C-alpha cells in the first residue's frame, strides 16, 4: 500500500454474548403475572370443588339452599379478595422466578475467557490426587 493510504488495521471485537445467568425484566414480569393468574385459577378450582360437593351431597339430602346465611353481605369483599390473591400469586411467582427465594443474591457472571486461553490454563492442583505426596519422576509426570 502507498504510505498516503496507509491505515491502521482495527481488529474487530467479537460480539458480546448476553449473560445466560440474567433474565430480562419483561420475561420476569410475564412469568410473575402468570403465577398470579395460576393462583386465581387454583382458587377457582377449589371454590368449584366446594360448590360441587355441596350440590352433590348437601342439597339432595337436606334441601338446604343457604338462604338463611345472608351471603350477600360479603359481596363487597369479593373483588379485593380476588385482586389480593392475584397480587400474592404474582409476588410468589416473582420470588421464585427471580431466584430471590432460593439464594438471596443474584448469580455472579463467570469471567469470560477465550477458548484458547481456557485450554492453555493448567488444571488446579487436586490435593486428593494419589500422587500428591509422591516425589520424583512420578510427581513431574502428574503435573503435565
Helices and strands as residue ranges (DSSP letters): H 25-53, I 54-58, H 59-62, G 67-69, G 71-74, H 75-98, H 115-120, G 130-133, H 137-142
